[in-house]
Amino acid sequence: MATATTRLLGARSDVVIDDIPGFPAARLYRLPGDHPRPVIIVLHGADGGTGASERFGPKLASFGYAVVGLPYYSPDWGAYGPPKGHCQLKCTDR
């Protein structure tokens, strides 16, 4: 069985970072150009946040992937409210 290791040291300076309309705090990391690319979706831990995609999105995009950083949150925050820095997220009654 063959194995390989990839080290993610840094990102290219030409990585494009776009907001994704309709998805608060979601980002698309990609290289310039509009041709098809394989996609990696970065889902964050249970506490939400964008740290994982901010850290790995540009690095993975540098390899030619389109990387979607997609934070998600429980719909029932109770007294805690949405995570700091994501005040645009709201709960709605069902």
Backbone bond lengths (Angstrom), bond angles and torsions (degrees), N, CA, C in turn:
res aa  C-N    CA-C-N  psi(-1)  N-CA   C-N-CA  omega(-1)  CA-C   N-CA-C  phi
1 M - - - 1.429 - - 1.518 108.77 -
2 A 1.324 116.45 128.80 1.461 122.08 178.30 1.522 110.09 -84.28
3 T 1.290 116.08 145.36 1.463 121.10 175.56 1.523 109.21 -132.99
4 A 1.310 115.68 159.80 1.466 120.94 178.34 1.524 108.58 -149.94
5 T 1.304 115.11 157.36 1.455 121.15 178.06 1.519 108.71 -129.33
6 T 1.317 116.58 137.15 1.455 122.24 175.83 1.518 108.14 -119.19
7 R 1.322 117.04 129.25 1.457 121.24 176.81 1.516 108.51 -102.39
8 L 1.312 116.14 129.91 1.459 121.65 179.47 1.523 108.41 -97.30
9 L 1.321 116.40 89.82 1.455 120.56 -174.97 1.522 113.55 -86.69
10 G 1.295 117.51 -44.07 1.462 120.33 -176.39 1.503 110.37 -159.11
11 A 1.306 115.63 173.86 1.453 121.08 -178.98 1.519 110.34 -113.32
12 R 1.325 115.49 152.59 1.457 120.39 174.11 1.519 109.29 -67.47
13 S 1.303 116.12 149.55 1.463 120.62 -178.49 1.527 112.89 -74.44
14 D 1.336 117.72 -13.93 1.465 119.74 -177.48 1.529 113.80 -97.22
15 V 1.338 118.27 11.82 1.463 120.95 177.12 1.524 108.91 -64.16
16 V 1.338 115.97 131.53 1.457 122.89 179.36 1.525 108.38 -95.98
17 I 1.338 116.86 135.18 1.460 121.91 178.44 1.524 108.06 -119.45
18 D 1.337 115.96 118.62 1.463 121.84 -178.43 1.522 110.26 -118.25
19 D 1.347 117.07 142.11 1.457 121.18 168.62 1.519 107.80 -70.68
20 I 1.326 116.89 151.55 1.461 121.59 176.98 1.523 107.68 -106.86
21 P 1.340 117.55 108.97 1.469 120.90 -176.62 1.528 111.83 -56.83
22 G 1.328 115.44 136.77 1.458 120.68 177.33 1.515 114.33 88.60
23 F 1.326 118.01 -6.66 1.460 122.17 -179.83 1.528 108.00 -127.27
24 P 1.334 118.18 94.83 1.464 120.79 -176.94 1.526 112.42 -54.73
25 A 1.315 116.21 131.24 1.470 125.51 176.98 1.527 113.90 70.92
26 A 1.337 118.58 3.14 1.472 120.58 177.71 1.530 109.23 -82.24
27 R 1.330 116.48 143.56 1.463 122.10 -178.08 1.531 110.16 -133.81
28 L 1.330 114.98 150.08 1.456 122.87 172.36 1.521 107.54 -113.39
29 Y 1.319 116.43 124.87 1.466 123.46 177.40 1.526 106.56 -109.56
30 R 1.344 116.72 129.55 1.470 120.20 -177.32 1.515 110.08 -158.92
31 L 1.314 114.84 164.66 1.457 120.32 171.73 1.527 108.14 -84.06
32 P 1.320 118.17 158.48 1.468 120.59 178.47 1.525 111.76 -58.37
33 G 1.309 116.02 154.92 1.461 121.71 -179.89 1.514 109.96 107.63
34 D 1.319 115.42 162.97 1.456 118.65 -176.35 1.524 113.06 -123.73
35 H 1.326 117.84 29.10 1.458 118.75 176.49 1.535 109.57 -88.14
36 P 1.345 117.07 158.12 1.467 120.75 -176.88 1.536 111.97 -59.54
37 R 1.321 115.51 143.89 1.459 122.34 178.03 1.524 108.53 -137.46
38 P 1.328 117.46 151.00 1.469 118.62 172.18 1.531 108.95 -66.04
39 V 1.328 116.64 148.32 1.461 121.71 -174.16 1.529 111.01 -111.52
40 I 1.323 115.12 138.45 1.463 122.84 170.05 1.519 106.26 -118.04
41 I 1.334 117.10 130.40 1.456 121.29 176.49 1.519 108.28 -105.61
42 V 1.327 116.18 123.50 1.464 121.83 178.94 1.519 107.47 -99.87
43 L 1.340 116.27 112.17 1.463 121.93 175.75 1.517 107.67 -100.30
44 H 1.307 115.79 134.93 1.454 120.87 -176.53 1.515 110.32 -87.31
45 G 1.304 115.95 168.08 1.457 121.50 -179.12 1.516 112.53 -66.45
46 A 1.317 116.32 -179.51 1.457 122.65 -174.32 1.524 112.83 -60.09
47 D 1.321 117.97 -24.74 1.459 119.70 -179.43 1.522 112.30 -86.43
48 G 1.324 117.37 4.73 1.459 121.09 179.09 1.513 111.49 72.49
49 G 1.304 116.09 -143.34 1.456 120.23 -178.67 1.511 111.72 87.19
50 T 1.319 115.69 174.38 1.459 121.39 -177.70 1.523 112.55 -125.47
51 G 1.322 117.09 9.64 1.460 121.06 -175.13 1.514 114.77 -57.86
52 A 1.330 117.59 -41.95 1.467 120.28 -177.43 1.523 111.60 -65.43
53 S 1.340 117.18 -44.51 1.468 117.92 -179.16 1.522 111.23 -72.15
54 E 1.334 117.81 -34.14 1.467 119.42 177.14 1.522 110.95 -65.06
55 R 1.318 116.73 -33.18 1.462 120.75 -179.53 1.525 112.51 -79.38
56 F 1.338 116.12 -46.56 1.463 119.74 -172.76 1.526 114.49 -99.38
57 G 1.344 118.40 -21.78 1.461 120.50 -177.88 1.517 113.84 -55.74
58 P 1.340 118.75 -54.82 1.462 119.45 -179.99 1.531 113.32 -62.81
59 K 1.305 116.70 -36.03 1.475 119.68 -179.41 1.523 111.40 -67.77
60 L 1.337 117.02 -45.40 1.464 120.19 179.25 1.526 111.11 -69.26
61 A 1.324 117.21 -35.85 1.470 120.22 176.62 1.522 110.82 -62.51
62 S 1.312 117.08 -32.18 1.469 121.38 178.43 1.518 112.52 -62.33
63 F 1.339 117.20 -22.16 1.465 121.91 176.82 1.520 112.04 -87.32
64 G 1.355 117.59 -0.25 1.457 120.91 177.47 1.512 114.79 103.42
65 Y 1.319 118.30 4.26 1.456 121.17 177.41 1.525 110.49 -85.89
66 A 1.319 115.86 154.44 1.464 121.61 164.46 1.524 104.75 -94.76
67 V 1.321 116.87 123.77 1.461 120.84 -174.26 1.526 108.55 -115.26
68 V 1.331 115.77 124.67 1.453 121.91 177.58 1.527 107.98 -104.78
69 G 1.324 116.33 117.27 1.460 121.40 172.65 1.507 107.89 -91.67
70 L 1.340 117.27 111.30 1.460 121.68 -171.87 1.526 110.26 -121.93
71 P 1.329 117.28 93.06 1.459 119.03 176.51 1.525 110.47 -71.30
72 Y 1.309 116.39 146.52 1.461 120.71 176.98 1.523 108.24 -138.85
73 Y 1.325 115.41 155.01 1.457 120.69 -174.02 1.517 109.68 -143.22
74 S 1.295 116.41 152.70 1.454 122.13 174.25 1.522 108.70 -63.57
75 P 1.336 118.52 139.86 1.454 119.53 178.91 1.529 113.32 -73.41
76 D 1.321 118.71 -10.42 1.464 121.13 -178.81 1.525 109.73 -116.88
77 W 1.340 116.00 90.86 1.452 120.52 179.87 1.518 112.33 -85.14
78 G 1.318 117.02 -10.30 1.454 119.95 -177.32 1.514 110.68 59.65
79 A 1.314 117.39 -133.35 1.457 122.42 -178.02 1.525 112.78 -80.07
80 Y 1.322 118.43 -5.20 1.462 120.92 -173.33 1.520 114.02 -82.17
81 G 1.337 118.22 -31.72 1.455 120.85 -177.45 1.523 111.19 74.25
82 P 1.326 117.47 176.15 1.471 120.14 -179.73 1.522 110.67 -67.95
83 P 1.321 117.13 160.58 1.463 120.82 179.59 1.525 111.50 -58.89
84 K 1.314 117.16 147.36 1.463 121.38 176.66 1.527 108.77 -56.66
85 G 1.294 116.48 143.11 1.458 120.40 -179.30 1.518 112.56 87.88
86 H 1.339 117.73 -5.99 1.460 121.07 179.98 1.526 109.32 -129.26
87 C 1.324 115.33 46.86 1.454 120.31 -176.84 1.528 112.36 -67.01
88 Q 1.321 119.24 -12.58 1.458 121.24 179.24 1.526 111.99 -77.11
89 L 1.332 117.73 -9.60 1.456 121.29 177.62 1.527 108.90 -82.39
90 K 1.318 116.43 138.05 1.456 120.52 -179.83 1.529 109.24 -134.50
91 C 1.299 115.37 150.30 1.466 120.43 170.90 1.528 107.29 -94.51
92 T 1.316 115.25 143.87 1.453 119.44 175.06 1.511 108.08 -124.33
93 D 1.331 116.23 149.64 1.455 120.44 176.66 1.515 109.08 -71.37
94 R 1.318 114.74 146.80 1.472 119.03 179.10 1.485 110.47 -99.37
